[in-house]
Amino acid sequence: MIAGLSVIAGPSVTARAARDAVPALLFAVSVTVCPSSVLAADAFQNRPLRVVVPYPPGGTSDVQIRIIAPRLAESIGQPVLIDNRPGASGMLGAELVARSSPDGHTLVMTDVGNLIMTGIVHPNAPYVVARDFSPVTLVSFTPHLLGINPALPIQSVADLIRHAKANPGKLNFATSLGGATHFAGLLLAQHHGLQWVEIPTKGGTDSITQVMSGQSDLVFNSMVSMMPQGKSGKLRILAVTSPKRVPQWPELQTMAEASGIAGYSTGSWQGVLGPAKVSPGMVQRLSTEITRALGAQEVRDRYFSLGTDIVANTPAEFGRWLADEHKRWSEVAKKANLKVSF
């Protein structure tokens, strides 16, 4: 057995069936195997489906694909191989899929930062989403929360805006430069003409820790990561960045309500894509199977517990969404003259 390889098998799948999927990969992956019909197996040519996650195990993309993998494997009748390929802010794993064979057996599960923000702020990104990928489906959307250190004399987004305007350059914004949470802060600052100091961090956890400890003042990060600290009082949560209030915290205002910015919506979405030139029929089949897996009640319950909304749109809808997001955030980055070296 390859070091780092775990096998999650359905009750009627033999150990040999799981082992047979392993020699195709010479690196650490996770294998999910479940039984299904012969017809589904024939459609996938008796070959495993490989899903590259361009981040380490335990991140949002990784957690979400592992929730749906057993159902997906059951549906297609083949193992689902989860291949974590972190590096270069997700570019290594995404590029690997972009350069893979367009046979529909290699996909990437990734997020807005990897596909949209990286391409915008990195002058030498190794791929162009519209050229190098086949959109399959937008899996989910998780909004950000805006949080501050509770010692600050700020109780609302309106208070934050007034305080920032009265004290230009005095507030510290902890953020992973070039990521979705960075763009969330830029959008607020640009609209209201705010000036604060951006404190680069190693990622979301580091940003949250800095604000809780008082090293920085404010942070945007995922609802999954920040809701526990907000509920416990370690952070003061001012707003959620979803278009509508969230059922997990119904009294919390949206940023559109609290900031006066109509249509304000940011967050972390997770999507599945294949390399360019996957056949339309195969793209549609993959989209259908992933959507079916996302419709299972136990999957929906797990996603809800994470504060995540399932989207599961069509390949065409996902493609249009990608184009719209690229246009939207390119304008924000251009206004900020934002370039980041990874």
C-alpha positions as CSV (number, residue, x, y, z in Angstrom):
1,M,0.0,0.0,0.0
2,I,1.2,3.5,-0.9
3,A,2.1,5.6,2.1
4,G,-0.7,8.1,2.8
5,L,-3.3,6.1,0.9
6,S,-6.6,5.4,2.7
7,V,-9.3,3.1,1.3
8,I,-13.0,3.8,2.0
9,A,-15.0,0.8,0.6
10,G,-18.6,0.0,0.3
11,P,-19.9,-3.1,2.0
12,S,-19.9,-5.3,-1.1
13,V,-16.6,-4.2,-2.5
14,T,-13.7,-6.6,-2.1
15,A,-10.3,-5.6,-0.8
16,R,-8.8,-6.6,-4.2
17,A,-11.2,-4.2,-6.0
18,A,-9.8,-1.4,-3.9
19,R,-6.2,-2.5,-4.5
20,D,-6.7,-2.7,-8.2
21,A,-7.3,1.1,-8.4
22,V,-4.1,1.9,-6.7
23,P,-1.4,1.0,-9.2
24,A,-2.7,3.7,-11.6
25,L,-1.3,6.3,-9.2
26,L,2.2,6.7,-7.9
27,F,1.4,9.3,-5.3
28,A,-0.6,9.6,-2.1
29,V,-4.4,9.7,-2.7
30,S,-7.6,8.7,-1.0
31,V,-9.8,6.1,-2.5
32,T,-13.6,5.9,-2.1
33,V,-15.2,2.7,-3.5
34,C,-18.9,1.8,-3.5
35,P,-21.0,-0.7,-5.5
36,S,-23.2,0.2,-8.4
37,S,-24.7,-1.1,-11.6
38,V,-22.7,-2.7,-14.5
39,L,-24.2,-0.1,-16.8
40,A,-22.6,2.7,-14.8
41,A,-19.3,0.9,-14.6
42,D,-19.3,0.4,-18.4
43,A,-19.9,4.1,-18.9
44,F,-16.8,4.9,-17.0
45,Q,-14.8,2.2,-18.8
46,N,-13.9,0.4,-15.7
47,R,-11.5,3.1,-14.7
48,P,-11.4,5.2,-11.4
49,L,-12.4,8.8,-11.3
50,R,-9.6,11.0,-10.0
51,V,-10.4,14.2,-8.3
52,V,-7.4,16.5,-7.6
53,V,-7.7,18.8,-4.6
54,P,-5.0,21.5,-4.9
55,Y,-4.8,22.0,-1.1
56,P,-3.7,19.8,1.9
57,P,-6.2,17.4,3.5
58,G,-8.7,19.1,5.8
59,G,-9.4,22.2,3.8
60,T,-12.8,23.2,2.5
61,S,-12.4,21.7,-0.9
62,D,-11.0,18.5,0.5
63,V,-13.7,18.1,3.2
64,Q,-16.6,18.8,0.7
65,I,-15.4,16.3,-1.9
66,R,-14.9,13.6,0.7
67,I,-18.5,14.1,1.8
68,I,-19.9,13.4,-1.7
69,A,-17.3,10.9,-2.8
70,P,-19.0,7.7,-1.5
71,R,-22.3,8.6,-3.2
72,L,-20.5,9.5,-6.4
73,A,-18.5,6.3,-6.4
74,E,-21.8,4.3,-5.8
75,S,-23.4,6.1,-8.7
76,I,-20.7,5.6,-11.3
77,G,-19.7,2.2,-10.1
78,Q,-16.0,3.1,-9.9
79,P,-13.6,4.2,-7.2
80,V,-13.2,7.9,-6.6
81,L,-9.5,8.8,-6.0
82,I,-8.9,11.9,-4.0
83,D,-5.5,13.3,-4.8
84,N,-4.3,16.2,-2.7
85,R,-1.7,18.2,-4.6
86,P,-1.0,21.4,-2.6
87,G,1.5,24.1,-3.7
88,A,1.8,27.6,-5.1
89,S,-1.6,28.8,-3.7
90,G,-3.3,25.9,-5.5
91,M,-1.8,26.5,-8.9
92,L,0.2,23.2,-9.0
93,G,-2.9,21.0,-8.6
94,A,-5.0,23.0,-10.9
95,E,-2.3,23.1,-13.6
96,L,-2.0,19.3,-13.3
97,V,-5.6,18.9,-14.3
98,A,-5.5,21.5,-17.0
99,R,-2.7,19.5,-18.6
100,S,-4.3,16.1,-18.2
101,S,-6.0,14.0,-20.8
102,P,-9.6,15.3,-21.6
103,D,-11.2,11.9,-21.1
104,G,-13.4,12.9,-18.1
105,H,-11.5,10.8,-15.6
106,T,-9.4,13.6,-14.1
107,L,-11.2,16.5,-12.4
108,V,-10.3,19.3,-10.0
109,M,-12.3,20.3,-6.9
110,T,-11.2,23.8,-6.0
111,D,-12.3,27.3,-5.0
112,V,-12.7,30.9,-6.1
113,G,-9.2,31.9,-4.9
114,N,-7.5,29.2,-6.9
115,L,-9.4,29.8,-10.2
116,I,-10.4,33.5,-10.2
117,M,-8.3,35.5,-7.8
118,T,-5.0,33.7,-8.6
119,G,-5.4,34.4,-12.3
120,I,-6.2,38.0,-11.7
121,V,-3.4,39.0,-9.3
122,H,-0.6,36.6,-10.5
123,P,1.0,37.9,-13.8
124,N,2.4,34.5,-14.7
125,A,-0.4,32.1,-13.7
126,P,0.1,28.8,-15.6
127,Y,-3.5,28.5,-16.9
128,V,-6.4,30.6,-18.1
129,V,-9.7,29.2,-16.8
130,A,-11.8,30.0,-19.9
131,R,-9.2,28.4,-22.1
132,D,-7.9,25.5,-20.1
133,F,-10.9,24.0,-18.2
134,S,-14.3,22.5,-18.8
135,P,-16.7,23.6,-16.1
136,V,-18.7,20.7,-14.6
137,T,-20.7,22.2,-11.7
138,L,-20.6,24.8,-9.1
139,V,-20.9,22.7,-6.0
140,S,-21.4,25.1,-3.1
141,F,-21.1,28.6,-1.7
142,T,-20.0,29.5,1.8
143,P,-20.3,33.1,2.8
144,H,-17.7,35.1,4.7
145,L,-18.2,36.7,8.0
146,L,-16.8,40.2,8.9
147,G,-15.4,40.0,12.4
148,I,-13.5,42.4,14.7
149,N,-11.6,42.2,17.9
150,P,-14.3,42.6,20.6
151,A,-12.2,45.2,22.5
152,L,-12.8,47.8,19.7
153,P,-15.5,50.4,20.3
154,I,-17.4,49.2,17.3
155,Q,-20.8,47.4,17.4
156,S,-21.9,47.4,13.8
157,V,-20.7,47.8,10.2
158,A,-21.9,51.4,10.3
159,D,-19.7,52.0,13.4
160,L,-16.8,50.4,11.6
161,I,-17.2,52.7,8.6
162,R,-17.4,55.8,10.8
163,H,-14.4,54.7,12.9
164,A,-12.3,53.9,9.8
165,K,-13.1,57.3,8.2
166,A,-12.3,59.1,11.4
167,N,-9.0,57.2,11.8
168,P,-7.6,56.7,8.3
169,G,-4.7,54.2,8.3
170,K,-5.2,53.2,11.9
171,L,-7.1,50.0,11.6
172,N,-5.3,46.7,10.7
173,F,-6.9,44.3,8.3
174,A,-5.5,40.7,8.7
175,T,-5.8,38.9,5.4
176,S,-4.2,36.4,3.1
177,L,-3.2,38.7,0.2
178,G,-4.8,37.9,-3.1
179,G,-7.4,35.6,-1.7
180,A,-11.2,35.8,-1.7
181,T,-11.2,37.3,1.9
182,H,-8.7,40.0,0.8
183,F,-11.1,40.9,-2.1
184,A,-14.0,41.1,0.3
185,G,-12.2,43.7,2.3
186,L,-11.2,45.6,-0.8
187,L,-14.8,45.8,-2.0
188,L,-15.9,47.4,1.3
189,A,-13.0,49.8,1.5
190,Q,-13.3,50.9,-2.1
191,H,-17.0,51.6,-1.9
192,H,-16.7,53.7,1.2
193,G,-13.2,55.2,0.6
194,L,-11.7,53.5,3.7
195,Q,-8.0,53.3,4.4
196,W,-6.6,50.6,6.6
197,V,-3.4,48.7,6.9
198,E,-3.4,45.2,5.3
199,I,-1.5,42.8,7.5
200,P,-0.4,39.7,5.4
201,T,-1.0,36.4,7.0
202,K,-0.4,32.7,6.2
203,G,-4.1,32.0,5.7
204,G,-7.5,32.1,7.3
205,T,-6.6,30.5,10.6
206,D,-3.7,32.9,11.1
207,S,-5.9,35.9,10.2
208,I,-8.5,34.9,12.7
209,T,-5.9,34.3,15.4
210,Q,-4.3,37.7,14.9
211,V,-7.7,39.5,15.4
212,M,-8.6,37.4,18.4
213,S,-5.2,38.2,20.0
214,G,-5.5,41.9,19.3
215,Q,-2.6,42.0,16.8
216,S,-5.0,43.0,14.1
217,D,-8.4,44.7,14.2
218,L,-10.7,43.1,11.5
219,V,-11.0,40.0,9.4
220,F,-13.1,38.5,6.7
221,N,-13.2,34.7,6.7
222,S,-15.4,31.8,6.0
223,M,-18.5,31.3,8.1
224,V,-17.3,27.7,8.8
225,S,-14.1,29.1,10.4
226,M,-15.5,32.1,12.2
227,M,-18.9,31.2,13.5
228,P,-17.7,29.3,16.6
229,Q,-15.4,32.2,17.6
230,G,-18.3,34.6,17.1
231,K,-20.8,32.6,19.1
232,S,-18.2,32.2,21.9
233,G,-17.5,36.0,22.0
234,K,-13.8,35.6,21.0
235,L,-14.7,37.7,17.9
236,R,-17.5,40.3,17.4
237,I,-19.2,39.3,14.2
238,L,-20.7,42.3,12.4
239,A,-22.3,40.8,9.2
240,V,-22.4,37.9,6.8
241,T,-21.6,38.4,3.2
242,S,-24.3,36.2,1.7
243,P,-27.1,37.7,-0.4
244,K,-29.7,36.7,2.2
245,R,-29.5,36.1,6.0
246,V,-28.4,32.6,6.9
247,P,-30.6,30.2,8.9
248,Q,-27.7,29.2,11.1
249,W,-27.6,32.9,12.4
250,P,-30.8,34.6,11.4
251,E,-30.4,37.7,13.5
252,L,-27.1,38.5,11.8
253,Q,-27.4,41.2,9.1
254,T,-26.0,40.8,5.6
255,M,-23.3,43.1,4.4
256,A,-25.7,44.5,1.8
257,E,-28.1,45.5,4.7
258,A,-25.3,46.7,7.0
259,S,-23.0,48.5,4.6
260,G,-25.4,50.1,2.2
261,I,-23.6,48.3,-0.7
262,A,-26.4,46.9,-2.9
263,G,-25.7,43.4,-4.1
264,Y,-22.7,43.0,-1.8
265,S,-21.9,39.2,-1.9
266,T,-18.6,37.5,-1.3
267,G,-17.6,34.1,-0.1
268,S,-15.8,30.8,-0.9
269,W,-17.4,28.7,-3.6
270,Q,-16.2,25.2,-4.5
271,G,-16.5,23.9,-8.0
272,V,-15.6,20.9,-10.1
273,L,-13.9,21.3,-13.5
274,G,-12.1,19.0,-16.0
275,P,-9.4,19.9,-18.5
276,A,-10.5,21.7,-21.7
277,K,-12.0,19.6,-24.5
278,V,-13.7,17.0,-22.4
279,S,-16.6,15.9,-24.6
280,P,-20.0,17.7,-23.9
281,G,-21.6,14.3,-23.2
282,M,-19.0,13.4,-20.6
283,V,-19.2,16.8,-19.0
284,Q,-23.0,16.5,-18.7
285,R,-22.7,12.9,-17.3
286,L,-20.3,14.1,-14.6
287,S,-22.5,17.1,-13.8
288,T,-25.5,14.8,-13.5
289,E,-23.7,12.3,-11.2
290,I,-22.3,15.0,-8.9
291,T,-25.6,16.7,-8.7
292,R,-27.3,13.4,-7.8
293,A,-24.7,12.9,-5.0
294,L,-25.3,16.4,-3.7
295,G,-29.0,15.6,-3.5
296,A,-28.6,12.8,-1.0
297,Q,-30.1,13.9,2.4
298,E,-27.1,12.9,4.4
299,V,-24.9,15.0,2.1
300,R,-27.2,18.0,2.4
301,D,-27.3,17.7,6.2
302,R,-23.5,17.6,6.3
303,Y,-23.2,20.7,4.1
304,F,-25.7,22.6,6.1
305,S,-23.8,21.8,9.3
306,L,-20.8,23.5,7.7
307,G,-22.8,26.7,6.9
308,T,-22.6,25.9,3.2
309,D,-25.2,26.2,0.5
310,I,-25.4,23.6,-2.2
311,V,-25.6,25.1,-5.7
312,A,-25.2,22.2,-8.2
313,N,-25.8,24.2,-11.4
314,T,-25.3,23.1,-15.0
315,P,-22.0,23.3,-16.9
316,A,-23.3,26.2,-18.9
317,E,-24.4,28.1,-15.9
318,F,-21.1,27.4,-14.1
319,G,-19.2,28.7,-17.2
320,R,-21.2,31.9,-17.2
321,W,-20.7,32.3,-13.5
322,L,-17.0,32.0,-13.9
323,A,-16.9,34.7,-16.6
324,D,-19.0,37.0,-14.5
325,E,-16.8,36.5,-11.4
326,H,-13.6,37.1,-13.3
327,K,-15.0,40.4,-14.7
328,R,-16.3,41.5,-11.3
329,W,-13.1,40.8,-9.3
330,S,-10.8,42.0,-12.1
331,E,-12.4,45.5,-11.8
332,V,-11.8,45.4,-8.0
333,A,-8.1,44.4,-8.5
334,K,-7.5,47.0,-11.2
335,K,-8.9,49.7,-9.0
336,A,-6.6,48.6,-6.2
337,N,-3.6,48.1,-8.5
338,L,-3.3,44.7,-6.9
339,K,-0.5,42.3,-7.9
340,V,0.7,39.5,-5.6
341,S,3.8,37.4,-5.9
342,F,3.5,33.8,-4.7
